[in-house]
Amino acid sequence: MSKKKAQTNCDTCLNFVYDDEVGANVCMVSLDEDEYLKYMESSFDSCPYYQLYDEYKTVRKQN
């Protein structure tokens, strides 16, 4: 039986962008060793760097 990885907020984060060199989405925040370890262990419950990517934010400001 395979264990499913818990879905994180990274998918909707402004800092989670596609990197052409790696060929995958990566976090653009510079994490220290402890923070990176928490991230890799999926114990990063509430990321202090999370920012909601809201593509309609600009549109709302125009109206």
MDTraj code that builds the backbone (N, CA, C; nanometers):
import mdtraj as md
import numpy as np

residues = "MET SER LYS LYS LYS ALA GLN THR ASN CYS ASP THR CYS LEU ASN PHE VAL TYR ASP ASP GLU VAL GLY ALA ASN VAL CYS MET VAL SER LEU ASP GLU ASP GLU TYR LEU LYS TYR MET GLU SER SER PHE ASP SER CYS PRO TYR TYR GLN LEU TYR ASP GLU TYR LYS THR VAL ARG LYS GLN ASN".split()
xyz = np.array([
    [0.0832, -0.1172, 0.0000],
    [0.0000, 0.0000, 0.0000],
    [0.0884, 0.1245, 0.0000],
    [0.0591, 0.2182, -0.0859],
    [0.1384, 0.3415, -0.0895],
    [0.0699, 0.4489, -0.0060],
    [0.1517, 0.5244, 0.0634],
    [0.1004, 0.6318, 0.1480],
    [0.0912, 0.7592, 0.0661],
    [-0.0266, 0.8214, 0.0625],
    [-0.0443, 0.9458, -0.0123],
    [0.0157, 1.0616, 0.0658],
    [0.0829, 1.1499, -0.0058],
    [0.1410, 1.2685, 0.0558],
    [0.0291, 1.3696, 0.0798],
    [0.0309, 1.4297, 0.1957],
    [-0.0712, 1.5293, 0.2292],
    [-0.0569, 1.6508, 0.1387],
    [-0.1676, 1.6995, 0.0886],
    [-0.1656, 1.8177, 0.0025],
    [-0.1377, 1.9412, 0.0862],
    [-0.0478, 2.0235, 0.0368],
    [-0.0118, 2.1454, 0.1092],
    [-0.0705, 2.2656, 0.0384],
    [-0.0505, 2.3820, 0.0956],
    [-0.0956, 2.5056, 0.0349],
    [-0.0033, 2.5513, -0.0771],
    [0.1069, 2.4813, -0.0986],
    [0.2050, 2.5231, -0.1991],
    [0.1431, 2.5415, -0.3376],
    [0.0426, 2.4613, -0.3700],
    [-0.0188, 2.4686, -0.5028],
    [-0.0830, 2.6044, -0.5296],
    [-0.1242, 2.6722, -0.4263],
    [-0.1899, 2.8025, -0.4436],
    [-0.1039, 2.9183, -0.3946],
    [0.0238, 2.8907, -0.3690],
    [0.1126, 2.9934, -0.3140],
    [0.1787, 3.0750, -0.4246],
    [0.1921, 3.2035, -0.4019],
    [0.2564, 3.2952, -0.4948],
    [0.4045, 3.2632, -0.5121],
    [0.4677, 3.2073, -0.4093],
    [0.6102, 3.1756, -0.4127],
    [0.6415, 3.0424, -0.4806],
    [0.5415, 2.9648, -0.5173],
    [0.5586, 2.8326, -0.5781],
    [0.5469, 2.8478, -0.7292],
    [0.6604, 2.8591, -0.7982],
    [0.6615, 2.8882, -0.9414],
    [0.7359, 2.7806, -1.0194],
    [0.7107, 2.7755, -1.1496],
    [0.7742, 2.6776, -1.2372],
    [0.9161, 2.7218, -1.2697],
    [1.0122, 2.6311, -1.2545],
    [1.1525, 2.6569, -1.2850],
    [1.1905, 2.5744, -1.4072],
    [1.2283, 2.6425, -1.5163],
    [1.2635, 2.5741, -1.6413],
    [1.3855, 2.4835, -1.6262],
    [1.4829, 2.5258, -1.5465],
    [1.6047, 2.4462, -1.5290],
    [1.5768, 2.3133, -1.4596],
    [1.4906, 2.3152, -1.3605],
    [1.4566, 2.1953, -1.2852],
    [1.3473, 2.1162, -1.3570],
    [1.2584, 2.1871, -1.4241],
    [1.1469, 2.1226, -1.4930],
    [1.0319, 2.0895, -1.4006],
    [1.0218, 2.1651, -1.2919],
    [0.9152, 2.1419, -1.1945],
    [0.8878, 2.2707, -1.1190],
    [0.7792, 2.2701, -1.0432],
    [0.7486, 2.3837, -0.9573],
    [0.8375, 2.3791, -0.8345],
    [0.8890, 2.4941, -0.7947],
    [0.9749, 2.5032, -0.6770],
    [0.9350, 2.6242, -0.5937],
    [0.9695, 2.6186, -0.4666],
    [0.9446, 2.7305, -0.3769],
    [1.0588, 2.8299, -0.3929],
    [1.0257, 2.9548, -0.4197],
    [1.1267, 3.0573, -0.4435],
    [1.1758, 3.1238, -0.3149],
    [1.1213, 3.0843, -0.1993],
    [1.1647, 3.1398, -0.0716],
    [1.2933, 3.0693, -0.0302],
    [1.3897, 3.1459, 0.0152],
    [1.5164, 3.0898, 0.0602],
    [1.4996, 3.0369, 0.2023],
    [1.4874, 2.9042, 0.2149],
    [1.4665, 2.8417, 0.3451],
    [1.5999, 2.8040, 0.4073],
    [1.6094, 2.8131, 0.5411],
    [1.7299, 2.7647, 0.6067],
    [1.7183, 2.6128, 0.6234],
    [1.8202, 2.5485, 0.6778],
    [1.8228, 2.4021, 0.6874],
    [1.7070, 2.3468, 0.7677],
    [1.6763, 2.4085, 0.8809],
    [1.5676, 2.3600, 0.9663],
    [1.4323, 2.3719, 0.8974],
    [1.4087, 2.4849, 0.8337],
    [1.2822, 2.5056, 0.7627],
    [1.2695, 2.4086, 0.6458],
    [1.3786, 2.3865, 0.5741],
    [1.3758, 2.2943, 0.4601],
    [1.3479, 2.1514, 0.5071],
    [1.4065, 2.1114, 0.6190],
    [1.3816, 1.9786, 0.6734],
    [1.2347, 1.9622, 0.7099],
    [1.1756, 2.0630, 0.7750],
    [1.0330, 2.0585, 0.8076],
    [0.9487, 2.0465, 0.6808],
    [0.9869, 2.1216, 0.5762],
    [0.9142, 2.1185, 0.4497],
    [0.9207, 1.9790, 0.3872],
    [1.0392, 1.9184, 0.3858],
    [1.0564, 1.7867, 0.3247],
    [0.9861, 1.6774, 0.4040],
    [0.9735, 1.6959, 0.5340],
    [0.9042, 1.5978, 0.6180],
    [0.7535, 1.6210, 0.6208],
    [0.7073, 1.7188, 0.5468],
    [0.5654, 1.7549, 0.5411],
    [0.5105, 1.7936, 0.6779],
    [0.5951, 1.8492, 0.7644],
    [0.5475, 1.8940, 0.8947],
    [0.5406, 2.0468, 0.9005],
    [0.5396, 2.1085, 0.7846],
    [0.5335, 2.2541, 0.7741],
    [0.3864, 2.2928, 0.7708],
    [0.3203, 2.2803, 0.8858],
    [0.1748, 2.2960, 0.8928],
    [0.1261, 2.4315, 0.8432],
    [0.1805, 2.5367, 0.8957],
    [0.1389, 2.6691, 0.8507],
    [0.2635, 2.7461, 0.8087],
    [0.2868, 2.7514, 0.6807],
    [0.4061, 2.8148, 0.6261],
    [0.4013, 2.9652, 0.6521],
    [0.5049, 3.0218, 0.7131],
    [0.5046, 3.1652, 0.7400],
    [0.5245, 3.2497, 0.6143],
    [0.5621, 3.1862, 0.5046],
    [0.5883, 3.2575, 0.3792],
    [0.4750, 3.2433, 0.2786],
    [0.3677, 3.1745, 0.3172],
    [0.2566, 3.1501, 0.2252],
    [0.1870, 3.2805, 0.1879],
    [0.1687, 3.3008, 0.0572],
    [0.0912, 3.4137, 0.0051],
    [-0.0020, 3.3577, -0.1016],
    [-0.1294, 3.3824, -0.0868],
    [-0.2280, 3.3317, -0.1808],
    [-0.2070, 3.3920, -0.3184],
    [-0.1983, 3.3062, -0.4193],
    [-0.1911, 3.3535, -0.5576],
    [-0.3336, 3.3756, -0.6043],
    [-0.3687, 3.5000, -0.6251],
    [-0.5042, 3.5357, -0.6650],
    [-0.4967, 3.6154, -0.7945],
    [-0.5188, 3.5472, -0.9065],
    [-0.5059, 3.6130, -1.0367],
    [-0.6121, 3.7192, -1.0610],
    [-0.7188, 3.7197, -0.9821],
    [-0.8255, 3.8174, -0.9997],
    [-0.8102, 3.9391, -0.9087],
    [-0.7034, 3.9415, -0.8291],
    [-0.6819, 4.0510, -0.7359],
    [-0.6736, 4.1866, -0.8086],
    [-0.6031, 4.1908, -0.9209],
    [-0.5884, 4.3135, -0.9988],
    [-0.7223, 4.3586, -1.0556],
    [-0.8015, 4.2639, -1.1010],
    [-0.9319, 4.2954, -1.1588],
    [-1.0228, 4.3584, -1.0540],
    [-1.0199, 4.3055, -0.9339],
    [-1.1041, 4.3610, -0.8275],
    [-1.0660, 4.5038, -0.7943],
    [-0.9373, 4.5343, -0.8023],
    [-0.8922, 4.6702, -0.7738],
    [-0.9361, 4.7679, -0.8832],
    [-0.9528, 4.7192, -1.0053],
    [-0.9930, 4.8046, -1.1172],
    [-1.1399, 4.8409, -1.1117],
    [-1.2187, 4.7543, -1.0500],
    [-1.3643, 4.7784, -1.0435],
    [-1.4031, 4.8694, -0.9324],
])
top = md.Topology()
chain = top.add_chain()
for i, resn in enumerate(residues, 1):
    res = top.add_residue(resn, chain, resSeq=i)
    for name in ("N", "CA", "C"):
        top.add_atom(name, md.element.get_by_symbol(name[0]), res)
traj = md.Trajectory(xyz[None], top)
